[in-house]
């Protein structure tokens, strides 16, 4: 849905992107890579189909992906 703007389940184009709220502690589905929560927070952006409710989660930055790989590999 992030790349094609079409739901893979129902084919709808009614896709909404739910961004992270950086001012809110623990907003959204975040991945934490350190014990210092605000320093190690990598936002997971959600894409939701407004017809069927299907949800995809994406880490949208290459830096975030690199940090996750280093932390959890």
PDB file with SEQRES, HELIX, SHEET and CRYST1 records, atoms N, CA, C and O in Angstrom:
SEQRES   1 A   73  UNK UNK UNK UNK UNK UNK UNK UNK UNK UNK UNK UNK UNK          
SEQRES   2 A   73  UNK UNK UNK UNK UNK UNK UNK UNK UNK UNK UNK UNK UNK          
SEQRES   3 A   73  UNK UNK UNK UNK UNK UNK UNK UNK UNK UNK UNK UNK UNK          
SEQRES   4 A   73  UNK UNK UNK UNK UNK UNK UNK UNK UNK UNK UNK UNK UNK          
SEQRES   5 A   73  UNK UNK UNK UNK UNK UNK UNK UNK UNK UNK UNK UNK UNK          
SEQRES   6 A   73  UNK UNK UNK UNK UNK UNK UNK UNK                              
HELIX    1 AA1 UNK A   62  UNK A   72  1                                  11    
SHEET    1 AA1 3 UNK A  15  UNK A  18  0                                        
SHEET    2 AA1 3 UNK A  41  UNK A  49 -1                                        
SHEET    3 AA1 3 UNK A  29  UNK A  32 -1                                        
SHEET    1 AA2 2 UNK A  41  UNK A  49  0                                        
SHEET    2 AA2 2 UNK A  55  UNK A  58 -1                                        
CRYST1    1.000    1.000    1.000  90.00  90.00  90.00 P 1           1          
ATOM      1  N   UNK A   1       0.829  -1.194   0.000  1.00  0.00           N  
ATOM      2  CA  UNK A   1       0.000   0.000   0.000  1.00  0.00           C  
ATOM      3  C   UNK A   1       0.866   1.248   0.000  1.00  0.00           C  
ATOM      4  O   UNK A   1       0.498   2.267  -0.584  1.00  0.00           O  
ATOM      5  N   UNK A   2       2.021   1.165   0.659  1.00  0.00           N  
ATOM      6  CA  UNK A   2       2.925   2.316   0.691  1.00  0.00           C  
ATOM      7  C   UNK A   2       3.397   2.675  -0.715  1.00  0.00           C  
ATOM      8  O   UNK A   2       3.416   3.848  -1.088  1.00  0.00           O  
ATOM      9  N   UNK A   3       3.771   1.677  -1.481  1.00  0.00           N  
ATOM     10  CA  UNK A   3       4.361   1.939  -2.788  1.00  0.00           C  
ATOM     11  C   UNK A   3       3.343   2.046  -3.916  1.00  0.00           C  
ATOM     12  O   UNK A   3       3.578   2.765  -4.887  1.00  0.00           O  
ATOM     13  N   UNK A   4       2.218   1.346  -3.808  1.00  0.00           N  
ATOM     14  CA  UNK A   4       1.275   1.317  -4.913  1.00  0.00           C  
ATOM     15  C   UNK A   4      -0.039   2.018  -4.663  1.00  0.00           C  
ATOM     16  O   UNK A   4      -0.823   2.196  -5.595  1.00  0.00           O  
ATOM     17  N   UNK A   5      -0.308   2.422  -3.433  1.00  0.00           N  
ATOM     18  CA  UNK A   5      -1.556   3.096  -3.051  1.00  0.00           C  
ATOM     19  C   UNK A   5      -2.796   2.262  -3.356  1.00  0.00           C  
ATOM     20  O   UNK A   5      -3.875   2.808  -3.586  1.00  0.00           O  
ATOM     21  N   UNK A   6      -2.639   0.928  -3.358  1.00  0.00           N  
ATOM     22  CA  UNK A   6      -3.764   0.018  -3.572  1.00  0.00           C  
ATOM     23  C   UNK A   6      -3.701  -1.065  -2.503  1.00  0.00           C  
ATOM     24  O   UNK A   6      -2.633  -1.616  -2.238  1.00  0.00           O  
ATOM     25  N   UNK A   7      -4.835  -1.373  -1.893  1.00  0.00           N  
ATOM     26  CA  UNK A   7      -4.893  -2.425  -0.893  1.00  0.00           C  
ATOM     27  C   UNK A   7      -4.684  -3.787  -1.556  1.00  0.00           C  
ATOM     28  O   UNK A   7      -5.378  -4.110  -2.520  1.00  0.00           O  
ATOM     29  N   UNK A   8      -3.733  -4.599  -1.054  1.00  0.00           N  
ATOM     30  CA  UNK A   8      -3.496  -5.908  -1.656  1.00  0.00           C  
ATOM     31  C   UNK A   8      -4.601  -6.920  -1.346  1.00  0.00           C  
ATOM     32  O   UNK A   8      -4.673  -7.968  -1.987  1.00  0.00           O  
ATOM     33  N   UNK A   9      -5.441  -6.624  -0.393  1.00  0.00           N  
ATOM     34  CA  UNK A   9      -6.515  -7.551  -0.019  1.00  0.00           C  
ATOM     35  C   UNK A   9      -7.796  -7.317  -0.808  1.00  0.00           C  
ATOM     36  O   UNK A   9      -8.409  -8.270  -1.288  1.00  0.00           O  
ATOM     37  N   UNK A  10      -8.210  -6.046  -0.949  1.00  0.00           N  
ATOM     38  CA  UNK A  10      -9.509  -5.775  -1.585  1.00  0.00           C  
ATOM     39  C   UNK A  10      -9.411  -4.904  -2.833  1.00  0.00           C  
ATOM     40  O   UNK A  10     -10.403  -4.738  -3.542  1.00  0.00           O  
ATOM     41  N   UNK A  11      -8.221  -4.338  -3.119  1.00  0.00           N  
ATOM     42  CA  UNK A  11      -8.043  -3.522  -4.316  1.00  0.00           C  
ATOM     43  C   UNK A  11      -8.479  -2.075  -4.171  1.00  0.00           C  
ATOM     44  O   UNK A  11      -8.443  -1.322  -5.145  1.00  0.00           O  
ATOM     45  N   UNK A  12      -8.887  -1.674  -2.988  1.00  0.00           N  
ATOM     46  CA  UNK A  12      -9.342  -0.298  -2.765  1.00  0.00           C  
ATOM     47  C   UNK A  12      -8.188   0.690  -2.883  1.00  0.00           C  
ATOM     48  O   UNK A  12      -7.029   0.343  -2.657  1.00  0.00           O  
ATOM     49  N   UNK A  13      -8.521   1.911  -3.236  1.00  0.00           N  
ATOM     50  CA  UNK A  13      -7.540   3.003  -3.265  1.00  0.00           C  
ATOM     51  C   UNK A  13      -7.747   3.965  -2.098  1.00  0.00           C  
ATOM     52  O   UNK A  13      -7.109   5.016  -2.045  1.00  0.00           O  
ATOM     53  N   UNK A  14      -8.617   3.623  -1.179  1.00  0.00           N  
ATOM     54  CA  UNK A  14      -8.870   4.461   0.003  1.00  0.00           C  
ATOM     55  C   UNK A  14      -7.851   4.102   1.082  1.00  0.00           C  
ATOM     56  O   UNK A  14      -8.168   3.409   2.048  1.00  0.00           O  
ATOM     57  N   UNK A  15      -6.638   4.579   0.901  1.00  0.00           N  
ATOM     58  CA  UNK A  15      -5.528   4.272   1.791  1.00  0.00           C  
ATOM     59  C   UNK A  15      -5.177   5.522   2.592  1.00  0.00           C  
ATOM     60  O   UNK A  15      -5.083   6.619   2.041  1.00  0.00           O  
ATOM     61  N   UNK A  16      -4.986   5.345   3.895  1.00  0.00           N  
ATOM     62  CA  UNK A  16      -4.611   6.453   4.770  1.00  0.00           C  
ATOM     63  C   UNK A  16      -3.276   6.117   5.416  1.00  0.00           C  
ATOM     64  O   UNK A  16      -3.063   4.996   5.877  1.00  0.00           O  
ATOM     65  N   UNK A  17      -2.383   7.090   5.444  1.00  0.00           N  
ATOM     66  CA  UNK A  17      -1.076   6.955   6.106  1.00  0.00           C  
ATOM     67  C   UNK A  17      -1.179   7.581   7.481  1.00  0.00           C  
ATOM     68  O   UNK A  17      -1.542   8.750   7.610  1.00  0.00           O  
ATOM     69  N   UNK A  18      -0.859   6.803   8.518  1.00  0.00           N  
ATOM     70  CA  UNK A  18      -0.877   7.293   9.897  1.00  0.00           C  
ATOM     71  C   UNK A  18       0.571   7.526  10.312  1.00  0.00           C  
ATOM     72  O   UNK A  18       1.310   6.567  10.533  1.00  0.00           O  
ATOM     73  N   UNK A  19       0.990   8.794  10.422  1.00  0.00           N  
ATOM     74  CA  UNK A  19       2.386   9.080  10.762  1.00  0.00           C  
ATOM     75  C   UNK A  19       2.645   8.956  12.262  1.00  0.00           C  
ATOM     76  O   UNK A  19       1.717   8.915  13.070  1.00  0.00           O  
ATOM     77  N   UNK A  20       3.896   8.899  12.602  1.00  0.00           N  
ATOM     78  CA  UNK A  20       4.314   8.936  14.000  1.00  0.00           C  
ATOM     79  C   UNK A  20       4.127  10.353  14.524  1.00  0.00           C  
ATOM     80  O   UNK A  20       4.220  11.318  13.765  1.00  0.00           O  
ATOM     81  N   UNK A  21       3.865  10.478  15.809  1.00  0.00           N  
ATOM     82  CA  UNK A  21       3.787  11.781  16.463  1.00  0.00           C  
ATOM     83  C   UNK A  21       5.033  11.905  17.346  1.00  0.00           C  
ATOM     84  O   UNK A  21       5.038  11.385  18.461  1.00  0.00           O  
ATOM     85  N   UNK A  22       6.083  12.578  16.878  1.00  0.00           N  
ATOM     86  CA  UNK A  22       7.354  12.603  17.605  1.00  0.00           C  
ATOM     87  C   UNK A  22       7.290  13.290  18.973  1.00  0.00           C  
ATOM     88  O   UNK A  22       8.177  13.082  19.802  1.00  0.00           O  
ATOM     89  N   UNK A  23       6.266  14.097  19.224  1.00  0.00           N  
ATOM     90  CA  UNK A  23       6.155  14.790  20.513  1.00  0.00           C  
ATOM     91  C   UNK A  23       5.498  13.917  21.578  1.00  0.00           C  
ATOM     92  O   UNK A  23       5.545  14.242  22.765  1.00  0.00           O  
ATOM     93  N   UNK A  24       4.885  12.811  21.160  1.00  0.00           N  
ATOM     94  CA  UNK A  24       4.187  11.943  22.103  1.00  0.00           C  
ATOM     95  C   UNK A  24       5.040  10.748  22.449  1.00  0.00           C  
ATOM     96  O   UNK A  24       5.557  10.070  21.561  1.00  0.00           O  
ATOM     97  N   UNK A  25       5.190  10.484  23.721  1.00  0.00           N  
ATOM     98  CA  UNK A  25       5.900   9.298  24.176  1.00  0.00           C  
ATOM     99  C   UNK A  25       5.063   8.070  23.829  1.00  0.00           C  
ATOM    100  O   UNK A  25       3.862   8.041  24.100  1.00  0.00           O  
ATOM    101  N   UNK A  26       5.676   7.077  23.246  1.00  0.00           N  
ATOM    102  CA  UNK A  26       5.034   5.797  22.929  1.00  0.00           C  
ATOM    103  C   UNK A  26       3.844   5.940  21.989  1.00  0.00           C  
ATOM    104  O   UNK A  26       2.857   5.219  22.137  1.00  0.00           O  
ATOM    105  N   UNK A  27       3.916   6.843  21.037  1.00  0.00           N  
ATOM    106  CA  UNK A  27       2.825   6.959  20.065  1.00  0.00           C  
ATOM    107  C   UNK A  27       3.026   5.946  18.956  1.00  0.00           C  
ATOM    108  O   UNK A  27       4.133   5.795  18.440  1.00  0.00           O  
ATOM    109  N   UNK A  28       1.981   5.266  18.595  1.00  0.00           N  
ATOM    110  CA  UNK A  28       2.049   4.337  17.476  1.00  0.00           C  
ATOM    111  C   UNK A  28       2.816   3.069  17.785  1.00  0.00           C  
ATOM    112  O   UNK A  28       3.098   2.755  18.942  1.00  0.00           O  
ATOM    113  N   UNK A  29       3.143   2.360  16.747  1.00  0.00           N  
ATOM    114  CA  UNK A  29       3.932   1.130  16.859  1.00  0.00           C  
ATOM    115  C   UNK A  29       5.381   1.501  16.639  1.00  0.00           C  
ATOM    116  O   UNK A  29       5.836   1.578  15.498  1.00  0.00           O  
ATOM    117  N   UNK A  30       6.103   1.730  17.702  1.00  0.00           N  
ATOM    118  CA  UNK A  30       7.504   2.101  17.587  1.00  0.00           C  
ATOM    119  C   UNK A  30       8.382   0.912  17.936  1.00  0.00           C  
ATOM    120  O   UNK A  30       7.971   0.010  18.665  1.00  0.00           O  
ATOM    121  N   UNK A  31       9.594   0.925  17.405  1.00  0.00           N  
ATOM    122  CA  UNK A  31      10.597  -0.060  17.761  1.00  0.00           C  
ATOM    123  C   UNK A  31      11.644   0.676  18.579  1.00  0.00           C  
ATOM    124  O   UNK A  31      12.178   1.698  18.147  1.00  0.00           O  
ATOM    125  N   UNK A  32      11.934   0.155  19.756  1.00  0.00           N  
ATOM    126  CA  UNK A  32      12.888   0.793  20.648  1.00  0.00           C  
ATOM    127  C   UNK A  32      14.188   0.017  20.630  1.00  0.00           C  
ATOM    128  O   UNK A  32      14.200  -1.196  20.840  1.00  0.00           O  
ATOM    129  N   UNK A  33      15.298   0.726  20.375  1.00  0.00           N  
ATOM    130  CA  UNK A  33      16.596   0.074  20.230  1.00  0.00           C  
ATOM    131  C   UNK A  33      17.538   0.346  21.396  1.00  0.00           C  
ATOM    132  O   UNK A  33      18.649  -0.184  21.426  1.00  0.00           O  
ATOM    133  N   UNK A  34      17.115   1.161  22.352  1.00  0.00           N  
ATOM    134  CA  UNK A  34      17.906   1.414  23.554  1.00  0.00           C  
ATOM    135  C   UNK A  34      16.967   1.473  24.747  1.00  0.00           C  
ATOM    136  O   UNK A  34      15.747   1.533  24.589  1.00  0.00           O  
ATOM    137  N   UNK A  35      17.541   1.457  25.932  1.00  0.00           N  
ATOM    138  CA  UNK A  35      16.716   1.602  27.144  1.00  0.00           C  
ATOM    139  C   UNK A  35      16.261   3.042  27.315  1.00  0.00           C  
ATOM    140  O   UNK A  35      15.240   3.305  27.951  1.00  0.00           O  
ATOM    141  N   UNK A  36      17.017   3.975  26.748  1.00  0.00           N  
ATOM    142  CA  UNK A  36      16.617   5.388  26.764  1.00  0.00           C  
ATOM    143  C   UNK A  36      15.575   5.559  25.663  1.00  0.00           C  
ATOM    144  O   UNK A  36      15.911   5.809  24.506  1.00  0.00           O  
ATOM    145  N   UNK A  37      14.328   5.424  26.034  1.00  0.00           N  
ATOM    146  CA  UNK A  37      13.227   5.290  25.090  1.00  0.00           C  
ATOM    147  C   UNK A  37      13.210   6.360  24.003  1.00  0.00           C  
ATOM    148  O   UNK A  37      13.087   6.028  22.824  1.00  0.00           O  
ATOM    149  N   UNK A  38      13.329   7.611  24.364  1.00  0.00           N  
ATOM    150  CA  UNK A  38      13.218   8.658  23.357  1.00  0.00           C  
ATOM    151  C   UNK A  38      14.418   8.717  22.424  1.00  0.00           C  
ATOM    152  O   UNK A  38      14.304   9.213  21.303  1.00  0.00           O  
ATOM    153  N   UNK A  39      15.560   8.221  22.867  1.00  0.00           N  
ATOM    154  CA  UNK A  39      16.747   8.232  22.013  1.00  0.00           C  
ATOM    155  C   UNK A  39      16.743   7.078  21.023  1.00  0.00           C  
ATOM    156  O   UNK A  39      17.260   7.215  19.915  1.00  0.00           O  
ATOM    157  N   UNK A  40      16.171   5.951  21.403  1.00  0.00           N  
ATOM    158  CA  UNK A  40      16.219   4.769  20.555  1.00  0.00           C  
ATOM    159  C   UNK A  40      14.902   4.447  19.886  1.00  0.00           C  
ATOM    160  O   UNK A  40      14.645   3.286  19.568  1.00  0.00           O  
ATOM    161  N   UNK A  41      14.070   5.430  19.667  1.00  0.00           N  
ATOM    162  CA  UNK A  41      12.750   5.203  19.088  1.00  0.00           C  
ATOM    163  C   UNK A  41      12.808   5.270  17.566  1.00  0.00           C  
ATOM    164  O   UNK A  41      13.233   6.276  16.996  1.00  0.00           O  
ATOM    165  N   UNK A  42      12.379   4.192  16.914  1.00  0.00           N  
ATOM    166  CA  UNK A  42      12.276   4.184  15.456  1.00  0.00           C  
ATOM    167  C   UNK A  42      10.789   4.075  15.125  1.00  0.00           C  
ATOM    168  O   UNK A  42      10.150   3.080  15.467  1.00  0.00           O  
ATOM    169  N   UNK A  43      10.236   5.087  14.464  1.00  0.00           N  
ATOM    170  CA  UNK A  43       8.802   5.061  14.181  1.00  0.00           C  
ATOM    171  C   UNK A  43       8.432   4.025  13.124  1.00  0.00           C  
ATOM    172  O   UNK A  43       9.143   3.830  12.139  1.00  0.00           O  
ATOM    173  N   UNK A  44       7.308   3.374  13.358  1.00  0.00           N  
ATOM    174  CA  UNK A  44       6.731   2.459  12.385  1.00  0.00           C  
ATOM    175  C   UNK A  44       5.465   3.130  11.872  1.00  0.00           C  
ATOM    176  O   UNK A  44       4.520   3.350  12.629  1.00  0.00           O  
ATOM    177  N   UNK A  45       5.451   3.450  10.601  1.00  0.00           N  
ATOM    178  CA  UNK A  45       4.345   4.172   9.983  1.00  0.00           C  
ATOM    179  C   UNK A  45       3.305   3.155   9.518  1.00  0.00           C  
ATOM    180  O   UNK A  45       3.643   2.115   8.952  1.00  0.00           O  
ATOM    181  N   UNK A  46       2.038   3.472   9.768  1.00  0.00           N  
ATOM    182  CA  UNK A  46       0.963   2.553   9.395  1.00  0.00           C  
ATOM    183  C   UNK A  46       0.211   3.059   8.175  1.00  0.00           C  
ATOM    184  O   UNK A  46      -0.047   4.254   8.031  1.00  0.00           O  
ATOM    185  N   UNK A  47      -0.132   2.124   7.304  1.00  0.00           N  
ATOM    186  CA  UNK A  47      -0.983   2.390   6.152  1.00  0.00           C  
ATOM    187  C   UNK A  47      -2.231   1.536   6.331  1.00  0.00           C  
ATOM    188  O   UNK A  47      -2.137   0.323   6.519  1.00  0.00           O  
ATOM    189  N   UNK A  48      -3.401   2.172   6.271  1.00  0.00           N  
ATOM    190  CA  UNK A  48      -4.656   1.485   6.558  1.00  0.00           C  
ATOM    191  C   UNK A  48      -5.609   1.618   5.375  1.00  0.00           C  
ATOM    192  O   UNK A  48      -5.785   2.705   4.825  1.00  0.00           O  
ATOM    193  N   UNK A  49      -6.221   0.498   4.989  1.00  0.00           N  
ATOM    194  CA  UNK A  49      -7.262   0.509   3.969  1.00  0.00           C  
ATOM    195  C   UNK A  49      -8.581   0.871   4.649  1.00  0.00           C  
ATOM    196  O   UNK A  49      -9.012   0.192   5.581  1.00  0.00           O  
ATOM    197  N   UNK A  50      -9.208   1.921   4.187  1.00  0.00           N  
ATOM    198  CA  UNK A  50     -10.451   2.389   4.801  1.00  0.00           C  
ATOM    199  C   UNK A  50     -11.683   1.633   4.298  1.00  0.00           C  
ATOM    200  O   UNK A  50     -12.801   1.939   4.713  1.00  0.00           O  
ATOM    201  N   UNK A  51     -11.497   0.655   3.415  1.00  0.00           N  
ATOM    202  CA  UNK A  51     -12.619  -0.190   2.998  1.00  0.00           C  
ATOM    203  C   UNK A  51     -12.652  -1.507   3.768  1.00  0.00           C  
ATOM    204  O   UNK A  51     -13.700  -1.889   4.290  1.00  0.00           O  
ATOM    205  N   UNK A  52     -11.519  -2.206   3.846  1.00  0.00           N  
ATOM    206  CA  UNK A  52     -11.531  -3.518   4.496  1.00  0.00           C  
ATOM    207  C   UNK A  52     -10.814  -3.551   5.842  1.00  0.00           C  
ATOM    208  O   UNK A  52     -10.970  -4.512   6.596  1.00  0.00           O  
ATOM    209  N   UNK A  53     -10.027  -2.515   6.160  1.00  0.00           N  
ATOM    210  CA  UNK A  53      -9.342  -2.461   7.445  1.00  0.00           C  
ATOM    211  C   UNK A  53      -7.957  -3.091   7.467  1.00  0.00           C  
ATOM    212  O   UNK A  53      -7.321  -3.148   8.519  1.00  0.00           O  
ATOM    213  N   UNK A  54      -7.485  -3.563   6.326  1.00  0.00           N  
ATOM    214  CA  UNK A  54      -6.146  -4.141   6.261  1.00  0.00           C  
ATOM    215  C   UNK A  54      -5.110  -3.086   6.643  1.00  0.00           C  
ATOM    216  O   UNK A  54      -5.246  -1.920   6.272  1.00  0.00           O  
ATOM    217  N   UNK A  55      -4.066  -3.495   7.391  1.00  0.00           N  
ATOM    218  CA  UNK A  55      -3.033  -2.566   7.862  1.00  0.00           C  
ATOM    219  C   UNK A  55      -1.654  -3.101   7.491  1.00  0.00           C  
ATOM    220  O   UNK A  55      -1.373  -4.290   7.641  1.00  0.00           O  
ATOM    221  N   UNK A  56      -0.798  -2.204   7.004  1.00  0.00           N  
ATOM    222  CA  UNK A  56       0.616  -2.513   6.791  1.00  0.00           C  
ATOM    223  C   UNK A  56       1.439  -1.579   7.662  1.00  0.00           C  
ATOM    224  O   UNK A  56       1.086  -0.414   7.845  1.00  0.00           O  
ATOM    225  N   UNK A  57       2.539  -2.097   8.200  1.00  0.00           N  
ATOM    226  CA  UNK A  57       3.469  -1.309   9.004  1.00  0.00           C  
ATOM    227  C   UNK A  57       4.785  -1.196   8.264  1.00  0.00           C  
ATOM    228  O   UNK A  57       5.290  -2.180   7.723  1.00  0.00           O  
ATOM    229  N   UNK A  58       5.352   0.028   8.238  1.00  0.00           N  
ATOM    230  CA  UNK A  58       6.599   0.278   7.508  1.00  0.00           C  
ATOM    231  C   UNK A  58       7.554   1.120   8.343  1.00  0.00           C  
ATOM    232  O   UNK A  58       7.148   2.075   9.007  1.00  0.00           O  
ATOM    233  N   UNK A  59       8.834   0.747   8.296  1.00  0.00           N  
ATOM    234  CA  UNK A  59       9.913   1.631   8.739  1.00  0.00           C  
ATOM    235  C   UNK A  59      10.351   2.332   7.474  1.00  0.00           C  
ATOM    236  O   UNK A  59      10.830   1.689   6.539  1.00  0.00           O  
ATOM    237  N   UNK A  60      10.195   3.646   7.431  1.00  0.00           N  
ATOM    238  CA  UNK A  60      10.367   4.373   6.173  1.00  0.00           C  
ATOM    239  C   UNK A  60      11.755   4.947   5.932  1.00  0.00           C  
ATOM    240  O   UNK A  60      12.016   5.464   4.846  1.00  0.00           O  
ATOM    241  N   UNK A  61      12.654   4.873   6.908  1.00  0.00           N  
ATOM    242  CA  UNK A  61      13.977   5.459   6.698  1.00  0.00           C  
ATOM    243  C   UNK A  61      15.049   4.378   6.642  1.00  0.00           C  
ATOM    244  O   UNK A  61      14.977   3.384   7.366  1.00  0.00           O  
ATOM    245  N   UNK A  62      16.031   4.575   5.789  1.00  0.00           N  
ATOM    246  CA  UNK A  62      17.139   3.620   5.701  1.00  0.00           C  
ATOM    247  C   UNK A  62      17.959   3.636   6.992  1.00  0.00           C  
ATOM    248  O   UNK A  62      18.503   2.607   7.395  1.00  0.00           O  
ATOM    249  N   UNK A  63      18.050   4.788   7.633  1.00  0.00           N  
ATOM    250  CA  UNK A  63      18.777   4.881   8.901  1.00  0.00           C  
ATOM    251  C   UNK A  63      18.095   4.026   9.970  1.00  0.00           C  
ATOM    252  O   UNK A  63      18.762   3.329  10.735  1.00  0.00           O  
ATOM    253  N   UNK A  64      16.760   4.085  10.017  1.00  0.00           N  
ATOM    254  CA  UNK A  64      16.022   3.257  10.964  1.00  0.00           C  
ATOM    255  C   UNK A  64      16.238   1.776  10.714  1.00  0.00           C  
ATOM    256  O   UNK A  64      16.413   1.000  11.653  1.00  0.00           O  
ATOM    257  N   UNK A  65      16.225   1.383   9.446  1.00  0.00           N  
ATOM    258  CA  UNK A  65      16.441  -0.021   9.098  1.00  0.00           C  
ATOM    259  C   UNK A  65      17.850  -0.477   9.472  1.00  0.00           C  
ATOM    260  O   UNK A  65      18.037  -1.594   9.954  1.00  0.00           O  
ATOM    261  N   UNK A  66      18.831   0.381   9.252  1.00  0.00           N  
ATOM    262  CA  UNK A  66      20.213   0.051   9.623  1.00  0.00           C  
ATOM    263  C   UNK A  66      20.352  -0.121  11.129  1.00  0.00           C  
ATOM    264  O   UNK A  66      21.018  -1.045  11.595  1.00  0.00           O  
ATOM    265  N   UNK A  67      19.725   0.765  11.884  1.00  0.00           N  
ATOM    266  CA  UNK A  67      19.783   0.687  13.358  1.00  0.00           C  
ATOM    267  C   UNK A  67      19.128  -0.589  13.854  1.00  0.00           C  
ATOM    268  O   UNK A  67      19.655  -1.245  14.753  1.00  0.00           O  
ATOM    269  N   UNK A  68      17.994  -0.948  13.287  1.00  0.00           N  
ATOM    270  CA  UNK A  68      17.307  -2.176  13.674  1.00  0.00           C  
ATOM    271  C   UNK A  68      18.186  -3.389  13.391  1.00  0.00           C  
ATOM    272  O   UNK A  68      18.293  -4.296  14.216  1.00  0.00           O  
ATOM    273  N   UNK A  69      18.812  -3.396  12.222  1.00  0.00           N  
ATOM    274  CA  UNK A  69      19.669  -4.514  11.856  1.00  0.00           C  
ATOM    275  C   UNK A  69      20.845  -4.656  12.822  1.00  0.00           C  
ATOM    276  O   UNK A  69      21.170  -5.764  13.249  1.00  0.00           O  
ATOM    277  N   UNK A  70      21.482  -3.535  13.165  1.00  0.00           N  
ATOM    278  CA  UNK A  70      22.615  -3.567  14.085  1.00  0.00           C  
ATOM    279  C   UNK A  70      22.198  -4.013  15.484  1.00  0.00           C  
ATOM    280  O   UNK A  70      22.919  -4.755  16.152  1.00  0.00           O  
ATOM    281  N   UNK A  71      21.015  -3.547  15.920  1.00  0.00           N  
ATOM    282  CA  UNK A  71      20.564  -3.834  17.274  1.00  0.00           C  
ATOM    283  C   UNK A  71      20.096  -5.272  17.455  1.00  0.00           C  
ATOM    284  O   UNK A  71      20.382  -5.893  18.479  1.00  0.00           O  
ATOM    285  N   UNK A  72      19.385  -5.803  16.476  1.00  0.00           N  
ATOM    286  CA  UNK A  72      18.713  -7.084  16.657  1.00  0.00           C  
ATOM    287  C   UNK A  72      19.335  -8.251  15.886  1.00  0.00           C  
ATOM    288  O   UNK A  72      18.839  -9.374  15.974  1.00  0.00           O  
ATOM    289  N   UNK A  73      20.407  -8.006  15.136  1.00  0.00           N  
ATOM    290  CA  UNK A  73      21.042  -9.102  14.378  1.00  0.00           C  
ATOM    291  C   UNK A  73      21.914  -9.940  15.264  1.00  0.00           C  
ATOM    292  O   UNK A  73      22.524 -10.903  14.798  1.00  0.00           O  
TER     293      UNK A  73                                                      
END                                                                             
